[in-house]
Amino acid sequence: MDNNTERTVVGKKQILRFTKANELKRIRIATDADVDYVRAIVSVAKAHNVPVETEDTMEQIAHRYGIDVPCGAVGFLK
């Protein structure tokens, strides 16, 4: 399902904004992300019926999606 041609957004603020605007099809959260960070994203995702996947570490997500710093989550645009 991973596809580097998919358009993504990263970081909590962007993910929450795009989720609330109904523009995300799914979210991937790192297994080592901060608990409060995860809770905030999962709460909004659940309220907007956006599926959440938990896998990879912050470093792996950053590497996979071409981000220069470790990243706790990535959202996939519709």
N, CA, C and O atoms as a Tinker XYZ file with bonds, in Angstrom:
   312  protein
     1  N      0.819000   -1.188000    0.000000    73     2
     2  CA     0.000000    0.000000    0.000000    64     1     3
     3  C      0.864000    1.253000    0.000000    63     2     4     5
     4  O      0.410000    2.309000   -0.440000    81     3
     5  N      2.098000    1.160000    0.483000    73     3     6
     6  CA     2.974000    2.321000    0.438000    64     5     7
     7  C      3.292000    2.657000   -1.003000    63     6     8     9
     8  O      3.551000    1.784000   -1.831000    81     7
     9  N      3.265000    3.926000   -1.269000    73     7    10
    10  CA     3.472000    4.384000   -2.625000    64     9    11
    11  C      4.023000    5.795000   -2.519000    63    10    12    13
    12  O      3.323000    6.693000   -2.051000    81    11
    13  N      5.246000    6.008000   -2.937000    73    11    14
    14  CA     5.858000    7.323000   -2.795000    64    13    15
    15  C      5.223000    8.377000   -3.681000    63    14    16    17
    16  O      5.602000    9.545000   -3.595000    81    15
    17  N      4.267000    8.010000   -4.534000    73    15    18
    18  CA     3.561000    9.017000   -5.321000    64    17    19
    19  C      2.340000    9.541000   -4.573000    63    18    20    21
    20  O      1.699000   10.492000   -5.019000    81    19
    21  N      2.014000    8.919000   -3.427000    73    19    22
    22  CA     0.903000    9.415000   -2.623000    64    21    23
    23  C      1.291000   10.762000   -2.017000    63    22    24    25
    24  O      2.428000   10.972000   -1.594000    81    23
    25  N      0.319000   11.661000   -1.989000    73    23    26
    26  CA     0.566000   12.960000   -1.372000    64    25    27
    27  C      0.346000   12.833000    0.128000    63    26    28    29
    28  O     -0.637000   12.247000    0.580000    81    27
    29  N      1.283000   13.396000    0.893000    73    27    30
    30  CA     1.236000   13.248000    2.339000    64    29    31
    31  C      1.370000   14.596000    3.048000    63    30    32    33
    32  O      1.833000   15.585000    2.479000    81    31
    33  N      0.950000   14.594000    4.300000    73    31    34
    34  CA     1.214000   15.706000    5.208000    64    33    35
    35  C      1.833000   15.098000    6.459000    63    34    36    37
    36  O      1.539000   13.957000    6.815000    81    35
    37  N      2.691000   15.864000    7.123000    73    35    38
    38  CA     3.374000   15.347000    8.307000    64    37    39
    39  C      3.195000   16.289000    9.488000    63    38    40    41
    40  O      2.945000   17.484000    9.329000    81    39
    41  N      3.330000   15.720000   10.662000    73    39    42
    42  CA     3.244000   16.501000   11.877000    64    41    43
    43  C      1.820000   16.628000   12.393000    63    42    44    45
    44  O      0.859000   16.619000   11.624000    81    43
    45  N      1.706000   16.747000   13.711000    73    43    46
    46  CA     0.397000   16.758000   14.356000    64    45    47
    47  C     -0.494000   17.896000   13.881000    63    46    48    49
    48  O     -1.662000   17.670000   13.568000    81    47
    49  N      0.029000   19.102000   13.821000    73    47    50
    50  CA    -0.791000   20.258000   13.461000    64    49    51
    51  C     -1.395000   20.092000   12.063000    63    50    52    53
    52  O     -2.583000   20.346000   11.867000    81    51
    53  N     -0.589000   19.673000   11.102000    73    51    54
    54  CA    -1.073000   19.483000    9.730000    64    53    55
    55  C     -2.066000   18.328000    9.645000    63    54    56    57
    56  O     -3.098000   18.433000    8.983000    81    55
    57  N     -1.748000   17.238000   10.312000    73    55    58
    58  CA    -2.629000   16.072000   10.276000    64    57    59
    59  C     -3.988000   16.409000   10.876000    63    58    60    61
    60  O     -5.021000   16.040000   10.316000    81    59
    61  N     -3.998000   17.102000   12.002000    73    59    62
    62  CA    -5.277000   17.478000   12.617000    64    61    63
    63  C     -6.075000   18.410000   11.711000    63    62    64    65
    64  O     -7.287000   18.252000   11.562000    81    63
    65  N     -5.395000   19.376000   11.113000    73    63    66
    66  CA    -6.087000   20.323000   10.222000    64    65    67
    67  C     -6.694000   19.612000    9.020000    63    66    68    69
    68  O     -7.855000   19.850000    8.687000    81    67
    69  N     -5.934000   18.750000    8.369000    73    67    70
    70  CA    -6.433000   18.058000    7.183000    64    69    71
    71  C     -7.497000   17.013000    7.534000    63    70    72    73
    72  O     -8.404000   16.759000    6.742000    81    71
    73  N     -7.385000   16.413000    8.711000    73    71    74
    74  CA    -8.407000   15.455000    9.145000    64    73    75
    75  C     -9.731000   16.172000    9.348000    63    74    76    77
    76  O    -10.770000   15.718000    8.869000    81    75
    77  N     -9.693000   17.291000   10.058000    73    75    78
    78  CA   -10.919000   18.053000   10.323000    64    77    79
    79  C    -11.548000   18.582000    9.041000    63    78    80    81
    80  O    -12.762000   18.777000    8.979000    81    79
    81  N    -10.733000   18.816000    8.023000    73    79    82
    82  CA   -11.233000   19.292000    6.728000    64    81    83
    83  C    -11.672000   18.131000    5.831000    63    82    84    85
    84  O    -12.038000   18.345000    4.675000    81    83
    85  N    -11.638000   16.903000    6.360000    73    83    86
    86  CA   -12.036000   15.705000    5.612000    64    85    87
    87  C    -11.200000   15.505000    4.346000    63    86    88    89
    88  O    -11.729000   15.162000    3.289000    81    87
    89  N     -9.899000   15.721000    4.468000    73    87    90
    90  CA    -9.014000   15.594000    3.313000    64    89    91
    91  C     -8.017000   14.440000    3.420000    63    90    92    93
    92  O     -7.173000   14.268000    2.540000    81    91
    93  N     -8.109000   13.642000    4.500000    73    91    94
    94  CA    -7.197000   12.513000    4.643000    64    93    95
    95  C     -7.942000   11.197000    4.471000    63    94    96    97
    96  O     -9.089000   11.050000    4.895000    81    95
    97  N     -7.255000   10.235000    3.830000    73    95    98
    98  CA    -7.858000    8.906000    3.678000    64    97    99
    99  C     -7.358000    7.939000    4.737000    63    98   100   101
   100  O     -8.037000    6.959000    5.041000    81    99
   101  N     -6.163000    8.198000    5.317000    73    99   102
   102  CA    -5.629000    7.359000    6.385000    64   101   103
   103  C     -4.457000    8.072000    7.036000    63   102   104   105
   104  O     -3.905000    9.028000    6.490000    81   103
   105  N     -4.092000    7.590000    8.211000    73   103   106
   106  CA    -2.974000    8.154000    8.966000    64   105   107
   107  C     -2.097000    7.004000    9.439000    63   106   108   109
   108  O     -2.600000    5.961000    9.857000    81   107
   109  N     -0.794000    7.195000    9.372000    73   107   110
   110  CA     0.157000    6.210000    9.904000    64   109   111
   111  C      0.910000    6.879000   11.060000    63   110   112   113
   112  O      1.493000    7.951000   10.898000    81   111
   113  N      0.886000    6.228000   12.223000    73   111   114
   114  CA     1.549000    6.756000   13.412000    64   113   115
   115  C      2.700000    5.832000   13.787000    63   114   116   117
   116  O      2.579000    4.609000   13.719000    81   115
   117  N      3.817000    6.434000   14.182000    73   115   118
   118  CA     4.998000    5.666000   14.584000    64   117   119
   119  C      4.755000    4.949000   15.906000    63   118   120   121
   120  O      4.071000    5.465000   16.790000    81   119
   121  N      5.318000    3.765000   16.029000    73   119   122
   122  CA     5.153000    2.971000   17.245000    64   121   123
   123  C      5.834000    3.620000   18.442000    63   122   124   125
   124  O      5.463000    3.349000   19.584000    81   123
   125  N      6.826000    4.472000   18.197000    73   123   126
   126  CA     7.547000    5.105000   19.301000    64   125   127
   127  C      7.171000    6.578000   19.494000    63   126   128   129
   128  O      7.900000    7.326000   20.146000    81   127
   129  N      6.043000    6.990000   18.931000    73   127   130
   130  CA     5.582000    8.373000   19.098000    64   129   131
   131  C      5.079000    8.594000   20.520000    63   130   132   133
   132  O      4.623000    7.659000   21.177000    81   131
   133  N      5.165000    9.830000   20.987000    73   131   134
   134  CA     4.715000   10.222000   22.318000    64   133   135
   135  C      3.234000    9.891000   22.516000    63   134   136   137
   136  O      2.424000   10.081000   21.609000    81   135
   137  N      2.889000    9.399000   23.694000    73   135   138
   138  CA     1.522000    8.957000   23.995000    64   137   139
   139  C      0.507000   10.088000   23.821000    63   138   140   141
   140  O     -0.557000    9.867000   23.242000    81   139
   141  N      0.809000   11.286000   24.304000    73   139   142
   142  CA    -0.128000   12.410000   24.167000    64   141   143
   143  C     -0.307000   12.818000   22.698000    63   142   144   145
   144  O     -1.402000   13.186000   22.275000    81   143
   145  N      0.773000   12.748000   21.940000    73   143   146
   146  CA     0.752000   13.037000   20.502000    64   145   147
   147  C     -0.190000   12.053000   19.802000    63   146   148   149
   148  O     -1.041000   12.450000   19.007000    81   147
   149  N     -0.024000   10.782000   20.109000    73   147   150
   150  CA    -0.851000    9.729000   19.513000    64   149   151
   151  C     -2.310000    9.911000   19.906000    63   150   152   153
   152  O     -3.202000    9.835000   19.061000    81   151
   153  N     -2.550000   10.150000   21.183000    73   151   154
   154  CA    -3.911000   10.310000   21.686000    64   153   155
   155  C     -4.643000   11.449000   20.962000    63   154   156   157
   156  O     -5.810000   11.295000   20.601000    81   155
   157  N     -3.982000   12.570000   20.749000    73   155   158
   158  CA    -4.594000   13.717000   20.073000    64   157   159
   159  C     -4.985000   13.368000   18.648000    63   158   160   161
   160  O     -6.086000   13.699000   18.208000    81   159
   161  N     -4.100000   12.706000   17.925000    73   159   162
   162  CA    -4.369000   12.356000   16.529000    64   161   163
   163  C     -5.460000   11.294000   16.435000    63   162   164   165
   164  O     -6.379000   11.420000   15.626000    81   163
   165  N     -5.366000   10.258000   17.251000    73   163   166
   166  CA    -6.346000    9.168000   17.206000    64   165   167
   167  C     -7.745000    9.683000   17.552000    63   166   168   169
   168  O     -8.727000    9.264000   16.939000    81   167
   169  N     -7.839000   10.565000   18.506000    73   167   170
   170  CA    -9.126000   11.118000   18.913000    64   169   171
   171  C     -9.822000   11.832000   17.758000    63   170   172   173
   172  O    -11.003000   11.597000   17.499000    81   171
   173  N     -9.099000   12.691000   17.073000    73   171   174
   174  CA    -9.681000   13.430000   15.944000    64   173   175
   175  C     -9.941000   12.492000   14.766000    63   174   176   177
   176  O    -10.965000   12.612000   14.095000    81   175
   177  N     -9.029000   11.568000   14.513000    73   175   178
   178  CA    -9.209000   10.619000   13.411000    64   177   179
   179  C    -10.470000    9.785000   13.619000    63   178   180   181
   180  O    -11.244000    9.567000   12.687000    81   179
   181  N    -10.665000    9.325000   14.842000    73   179   182
   182  CA   -11.839000    8.510000   15.147000    64   181   183
   183  C    -13.127000    9.317000   14.939000    63   182   184   185
   184  O    -14.102000    8.806000   14.387000    81   183
   185  N    -13.124000   10.561000   15.378000    73   183   186
   186  CA   -14.305000   11.419000   15.233000    64   185   187
   187  C    -14.639000   11.689000   13.772000    63   186   188   189
   188  O    -15.790000   11.969000   13.437000    81   187
   189  N    -13.624000   11.605000   12.894000    73   187   190
   190  CA   -13.833000   11.879000   11.471000    64   189   191
   191  C    -13.741000   10.617000   10.610000    63   190   192   193
   192  O    -13.656000   10.701000    9.385000    81   191
   193  N    -13.757000    9.456000   11.255000    73   191   194
   194  CA   -13.730000    8.165000   10.556000    64   193   195
   195  C    -12.541000    7.995000    9.612000    63   194   196   197
   196  O    -12.685000    7.495000    8.496000    81   195
   197  N    -11.371000    8.417000   10.075000    73   195   198
   198  CA   -10.145000    8.239000    9.295000    64   197   199
   199  C     -9.372000    7.081000    9.912000    63   198   200   201
   200  O     -9.031000    7.133000   11.094000    81   199
   201  N     -9.087000    6.033000    9.134000    73   199   202
   202  CA    -8.347000    4.878000    9.667000    64   201   203
   203  C     -6.938000    5.268000   10.110000    63   202   204   205
   204  O     -6.274000    6.085000    9.472000    81   203
   205  N     -6.496000    4.666000   11.216000    73   203   206
   206  CA    -5.158000    4.913000   11.756000    64   205   207
   207  C     -4.393000    3.601000   11.781000    63   206   208   209
   208  O     -4.892000    2.587000   12.271000    81   207
   209  N     -3.183000    3.628000   11.250000    73   207   210
   210  CA    -2.280000    2.473000   11.270000    64   209   211
   211  C     -1.137000    2.812000   12.209000    63   210   212   213
   212  O     -0.671000    3.952000   12.235000    81   211
   213  N     -0.686000    1.849000   12.971000    73   211   214
   214  CA     0.475000    2.060000   13.834000    64   213   215
   215  C      1.545000    1.076000   13.422000    63   214   216   217
   216  O      1.397000   -0.133000   13.602000    81   215
   217  N      2.630000    1.605000   12.865000    73   215   218
   218  CA     3.760000    0.766000   12.484000    64   217   219
   219  C      4.960000    1.642000   12.183000    63   218   220   221
   220  O      4.830000    2.853000   12.003000    81   219
   221  N      6.097000    1.039000   12.132000    73   219   222
   222  CA     7.356000    1.729000   11.882000    64   221   223
   223  C      7.721000    2.648000   13.046000    63   222   224   225
   224  O      6.874000    2.997000   13.868000    81   223
   225  N      8.968000    3.023000   13.099000    73   223   226
   226  CA     9.435000    3.971000   14.098000    64   225   227
   227  C      9.417000    5.369000   13.473000    63   226   228   229
   228  O      9.183000    5.525000   12.275000    81   227
   229  N      9.664000    6.366000   14.297000    73   227   230
   230  CA     9.697000    7.734000   13.795000    64   229   231
   231  C     10.794000    7.885000   12.729000    63   230   232   233
   232  O     10.597000    8.564000   11.722000    81   231
   233  N     11.927000    7.260000   12.957000    73   231   234
   234  CA    13.031000    7.303000   11.982000    64   233   235
   235  C     12.643000    6.631000   10.666000    63   234   236   237
   236  O     12.941000    7.149000    9.590000    81   235
   237  N     11.979000    5.481000   10.753000    73   235   238
   238  CA    11.584000    4.753000    9.545000    64   237   239
   239  C     10.549000    5.529000    8.737000    63   238   240   241
   240  O     10.619000    5.575000    7.509000    81   239
   241  N      9.591000    6.137000    9.428000    73   239   242
   242  CA     8.596000    6.947000    8.716000    64   241   243
   243  C      9.284000    8.109000    8.008000    63   242   244   245
   244  O      8.994000    8.390000    6.845000    81   243
   245  N     10.192000    8.780000    8.704000    73   243   246
   246  CA    10.912000    9.903000    8.103000    64   245   247
   247  C     11.671000    9.448000    6.852000    63   246   248   249
   248  O     11.615000   10.104000    5.811000    81   247
   249  N     12.365000    8.344000    6.962000    73   247   250
   250  CA    13.141000    7.836000    5.825000    64   249   251
   251  C     12.232000    7.450000    4.659000    63   250   252   253
   252  O     12.510000    7.799000    3.512000    81   251
   253  N     11.153000    6.734000    4.949000    73   251   254
   254  CA    10.250000    6.246000    3.910000    64   253   255
   255  C      9.598000    7.389000    3.125000    63   254   256   257
   256  O      9.375000    7.265000    1.921000    81   255
   257  N      9.296000    8.495000    3.801000    73   255   258
   258  CA     8.569000    9.583000    3.148000    64   257   259
   259  C      9.428000   10.819000    2.881000    63   258   260   261
   260  O      8.902000   11.895000    2.596000    81   259
   261  N     10.753000   10.661000    2.975000    73   259   262
   262  CA    11.671000   11.725000    2.587000    64   261   263
   263  C     11.658000   12.945000    3.502000    63   262   264   265
   264  O     11.810000   14.077000    3.041000    81   263
   265  N     11.477000   12.710000    4.803000    73   263   266
   266  CA    11.456000   13.795000    5.773000    64   265   267
   267  C     12.820000   13.830000    6.460000    63   266   268   269
   268  O     13.382000   12.783000    6.783000    81   267
   269  N     13.347000   15.025000    6.682000    73   267   270
   270  CA    14.700000   15.163000    7.214000    64   269   271
   271  C     14.840000   14.872000    8.706000    63   270   272   273
   272  O     15.941000   14.584000    9.174000    81   271
   273  N     13.758000   14.942000    9.448000    73   271   274
   274  CA    13.811000   14.709000   10.892000    64   273   275
   275  C     12.830000   13.603000   11.267000    63   274   276   277
   276  O     11.865000   13.371000   10.538000    81   275
   277  N     13.054000   12.916000   12.383000    73   275   278
   278  CA    12.104000   11.886000   12.808000    64   277   279
   279  C     10.694000   12.447000   12.894000    63   278   280   281
   280  O     10.491000   13.583000   13.324000    81   279
   281  N      9.725000   11.643000   12.484000    73   279   282
   282  CA     8.352000   12.113000   12.377000    64   281   283
   283  C      7.415000   11.119000   13.043000    63   282   284   285
   284  O      7.483000    9.918000   12.781000    81   283
   285  N      6.535000   11.627000   13.909000    73   283   286
   286  CA     5.621000   10.762000   14.645000    64   285   287
   287  C      4.447000   10.249000   13.850000    63   286   288   289
   288  O      3.885000    9.202000   14.170000    81   287
   289  N      4.065000   10.986000   12.800000    73   287   290
   290  CA     2.895000   10.556000   12.028000    64   289   291
   291  C      2.936000   11.165000   10.627000    63   290   292   293
   292  O      3.561000   12.195000   10.377000    81   291
   293  N      2.247000   10.480000    9.743000    73   291   294
   294  CA     2.087000   10.962000    8.377000    64   293   295
   295  C      0.627000   10.718000    7.960000    63   294   296   297
   296  O      0.059000    9.661000    8.235000    81   295
   297  N      0.043000   11.704000    7.301000    73   295   298
   298  CA    -1.322000   11.573000    6.815000    64   297   299
   299  C     -1.319000   11.482000    5.298000    63   298   300   301
   300  O     -0.515000   12.139000    4.636000    81   299
   301  N     -2.210000   10.675000    4.744000    73   299   302
   302  CA    -2.284000   10.458000    3.307000    64   301   303
   303  C     -3.504000   11.173000    2.744000    63   302   304   305
   304  O     -4.636000   10.891000    3.136000    81   303
   305  N     -3.267000   12.093000    1.828000    73   303   306
   306  CA    -4.355000   12.881000    1.261000    64   305   307
   307  C     -5.231000   12.060000    0.322000    63   306   308   309
   308  O     -4.764000   11.141000   -0.351000    81   307
   309  N     -6.514000   12.417000    0.294000    73   307   310
   310  CA    -7.465000   11.746000   -0.616000    64   309   311
   311  C     -7.133000   12.103000   -2.048000    63   310   312
   312  O     -7.808000   11.646000   -2.971000    81   311
